[in-house]
Amino acid sequence: MTQMQTEVPIFDLPAQFEEEREELMEIVERVLASGAYVLAGDEVAALEEEVATFVGTDHAITVNSGTDALTIGLACLDIKPGDEVITPPNSFIASTGAIVHVGATPVFIDVCDDQNMDPEKLESLITPKTKAIMPVHLTGRICDMDPIVAIAEKHGLKIIEDAAQSMGSEYKGRKSGTFGDVGCFSCHPLKNMNACGDGGLITTNDSDIRDRAIRLRNHGMIDRNTALEFGFVSRMDNLQAAILRLRLRHLPDVVARRRRNVEQYRAEIDTDHVYIPPCLDHEFNTFVLFVAQLDRRDELQAYLAERGISTGIHYPVPIHLQPAARYLGHKAGDYPEVERQADRIISLPHNQNLSESQVSYVCEQINRFYMTG
């Protein structure tokens, strides 16, 4: 370690725990003492009501993961074998995986420079088999929803929002998870409203979708002895629900601190060598990840690691080039912007517990790399 080196983690869950230790320990003791662990007691119902109010939908349904939210959400929209769902291939594998799990076919679409779905390419991909559009609000940056909604309405298509990384993000004053027939959120520990384990949420204004999602998350059962259809095991436990109620109350402060990181990065990083997609006036982005685009990414990542700076790549191999997607027949070059970005993206340290000096150190080291390289 050099004399001036600073350790900068990309994520810092231990620091979050220390900040919330007393509140979390009270929750653990209270829930465990109650003996009500799964779909019993008040925590799950209370979280669902509070999330629906926060997001701005009539209903919120808890499930076991963001992936389950997508899978159950698609099932509630009656997406089935033979149907096509349009989605970008630069997301986490779960987005496409959920489409495949209900038997449908993913149809990929290229993206804009902000990594989100390019609405101008949508209509050319619509066929008689197209049943839904799945925009992904990647890294907490919200998609350009007006044209997506207009195209869906024009063609009679459903919208299922992959809002896994965008709890609290807004487009023209409306939060993610309110534009589609279904919104799907992840509460994975690395999200901004995070469980101490896994968890997911479905949002909707449709009471029939709510009722079916509640049924599907619990084996398709309508009572202890009657299964109306075959479902899943996707029940959020009360302990995670109680923790998420706490984290929902803390979310505005968490987002504000993360957005301060972003503003500092924008002010101090050398934009001659590093591209940070701008935020438009009608967007409020929550930045679950802070992703920059730059040349010589792998060299930079190694250089930063030597100086105590942890980074990530979300995601280095687009879904259409994954071995699991080989049967779809795609090849390199099919989605040029996705592939160009996959070689240039880097997730910089970004969490609400970063200090200004840590962010400055990261910027200083990045700037020095390009100055001396």
DABELNOR-V782925 format. One record per backbone hydrogen bond with DSSP energy under -1.0 kcal/mol. CO is the residue of the C=O (numbers start at 1). NH is the residue of the N-H. E is the energy in kcal/mol with one decimal. If there is no record, write none. Layout:
co=(CO | CO)
nh=(NH | NH)
e=(E | E)
This chain:
co=(2 | 8 | 10 | 12 | 13 | 14 | 15 | 16 | 20 | 21 | 22 | 23 | 24 | 25 | 26 | 27 | 28 | 29 | 30 | 37 | 42 | 43 | 44 | 45 | 46 | 47 | 48 | 49 | 50 | 51 | 52 | 52 | 59 | 61 | 63 | 65 | 66 | 67 | 68 | 69 | 70 | 71 | 72 | 74 | 75 | 80 | 83 | 84 | 84 | 85 | 86 | 87 | 89 | 92 | 93 | 94 | 96 | 97 | 98 | 99 | 100 | 105 | 107 | 110 | 112 | 116 | 118 | 119 | 122 | 123 | 127 | 129 | 131 | 132 | 133 | 135 | 136 | 137 | 138 | 139 | 140 | 143 | 145 | 146 | 147 | 148 | 149 | 150 | 151 | 152 | 158 | 159 | 159 | 161 | 161 | 162 | 163 | 166 | 169 | 170 | 171 | 174 | 175 | 182 | 183 | 184 | 185 | 187 | 188 | 199 | 200 | 201 | 202 | 203 | 204 | 206 | 207 | 208 | 209 | 210 | 211 | 212 | 213 | 215 | 215 | 216 | 217 | 218 | 220 | 220 | 223 | 226 | 226 | 232 | 237 | 238 | 239 | 240 | 241 | 242 | 243 | 244 | 245 | 246 | 250 | 251 | 252 | 253 | 254 | 255 | 256 | 257 | 258 | 259 | 260 | 261 | 262 | 263 | 264 | 265 | 269 | 270 | 270 | 275 | 280 | 282 | 284 | 290 | 292 | 293 | 296 | 297 | 298 | 299 | 300 | 301 | 302 | 304 | 304 | 305 | 308 | 312 | 318 | 319 | 322 | 323 | 325 | 326 | 331 | 335 | 336 | 337 | 338 | 341 | 341 | 344 | 346 | 347 | 351 | 355 | 356 | 357 | 358 | 359 | 360 | 361 | 362 | 363 | 364 | 365 | 366 | 367 | 368 | 369)
nh=(5 | 310 | 350 | 16 | 17 | 18 | 19 | 20 | 24 | 25 | 26 | 27 | 28 | 29 | 30 | 31 | 32 | 33 | 34 | 238 | 46 | 47 | 48 | 49 | 50 | 51 | 52 | 53 | 54 | 55 | 56 | 57 | 204 | 202 | 200 | 69 | 70 | 71 | 72 | 73 | 74 | 75 | 76 | 79 | 78 | 83 | 105 | 131 | 132 | 107 | 134 | 109 | 319 | 95 | 97 | 98 | 100 | 101 | 102 | 104 | 103 | 85 | 87 | 118 | 115 | 112 | 121 | 122 | 125 | 126 | 130 | 84 | 158 | 86 | 160 | 162 | 138 | 140 | 141 | 289 | 286 | 145 | 149 | 150 | 151 | 152 | 153 | 154 | 155 | 157 | 133 | 181 | 182 | 163 | 184 | 137 | 166 | 169 | 176 | 284 | 174 | 171 | 178 | 161 | 203 | 163 | 201 | 195 | 191 | 187 | 63 | 185 | 61 | 183 | 59 | 210 | 211 | 212 | 213 | 214 | 215 | 216 | 217 | 218 | 220 | 232 | 234 | 221 | 228 | 229 | 226 | 222 | 223 | 219 | 241 | 242 | 243 | 244 | 245 | 246 | 247 | 248 | 249 | 250 | 254 | 255 | 256 | 257 | 258 | 259 | 260 | 261 | 262 | 263 | 264 | 265 | 266 | 267 | 268 | 269 | 271 | 273 | 274 | 293 | 283 | 172 | 170 | 348 | 346 | 275 | 300 | 301 | 302 | 303 | 304 | 305 | 306 | 307 | 309 | 308 | 8 | 347 | 321 | 322 | 325 | 326 | 328 | 329 | 334 | 339 | 340 | 341 | 342 | 344 | 345 | 294 | 292 | 312 | 354 | 359 | 360 | 361 | 362 | 363 | 364 | 365 | 366 | 367 | 368 | 369 | 370 | 371 | 372 | 373)
e=(-1.1 | -2.8 | -2.0 | -1.4 | -2.4 | -2.4 | -1.9 | -1.5 | -2.8 | -2.7 | -1.9 | -1.8 | -2.7 | -2.3 | -2.4 | -2.8 | -2.4 | -2.1 | -1.1 | -3.4 | -2.4 | -2.5 | -2.4 | -2.0 | -2.4 | -2.8 | -2.1 | -1.9 | -2.3 | -3.1 | -2.5 | -1.7 | -1.8 | -2.5 | -2.1 | -1.9 | -2.0 | -2.6 | -3.1 | -2.3 | -2.6 | -2.1 | -2.5 | -2.2 | -1.7 | -2.3 | -2.9 | -2.9 | -1.3 | -2.9 | -3.5 | -1.0 | -3.3 | -1.7 | -2.7 | -2.3 | -2.3 | -2.4 | -1.1 | -1.7 | -1.9 | -2.2 | -2.3 | -2.0 | -1.8 | -3.0 | -1.9 | -1.4 | -2.1 | -1.1 | -1.6 | -2.3 | -2.3 | -2.1 | -2.3 | -2.9 | -2.0 | -1.5 | -2.1 | -1.3 | -1.4 | -1.5 | -3.0 | -2.4 | -2.3 | -2.3 | -2.6 | -2.3 | -1.9 | -2.8 | -2.4 | -2.0 | -1.5 | -1.5 | -2.1 | -2.1 | -2.1 | -2.2 | -2.5 | -2.5 | -1.6 | -2.9 | -1.2 | -2.6 | -2.5 | -1.6 | -2.0 | -3.1 | -2.4 | -3.2 | -2.6 | -2.9 | -2.8 | -2.4 | -2.1 | -2.3 | -2.5 | -2.3 | -2.8 | -2.4 | -1.6 | -3.3 | -2.1 | -1.4 | -2.2 | -3.2 | -2.9 | -1.8 | -2.3 | -1.1 | -1.1 | -2.6 | -1.2 | -3.3 | -2.1 | -2.5 | -2.2 | -2.7 | -1.8 | -1.6 | -2.4 | -2.3 | -1.6 | -1.6 | -2.2 | -3.0 | -2.1 | -2.2 | -2.2 | -2.7 | -1.5 | -1.5 | -1.8 | -2.2 | -2.2 | -2.8 | -2.7 | -1.9 | -2.1 | -2.5 | -1.0 | -1.5 | -1.5 | -2.5 | -1.9 | -3.2 | -2.6 | -2.4 | -2.0 | -3.3 | -2.5 | -2.8 | -2.0 | -2.3 | -2.8 | -2.2 | -1.9 | -1.0 | -2.6 | -1.7 | -3.0 | -3.3 | -1.6 | -1.7 | -1.4 | -1.6 | -2.0 | -1.9 | -1.8 | -2.3 | -2.5 | -2.5 | -2.0 | -1.7 | -2.3 | -2.0 | -2.4 | -1.9 | -1.8 | -2.0 | -2.5 | -2.1 | -2.2 | -2.5 | -2.9 | -2.3 | -2.3 | -2.8 | -2.2 | -2.1 | -1.8 | -2.0 | -2.4 | -1.1)
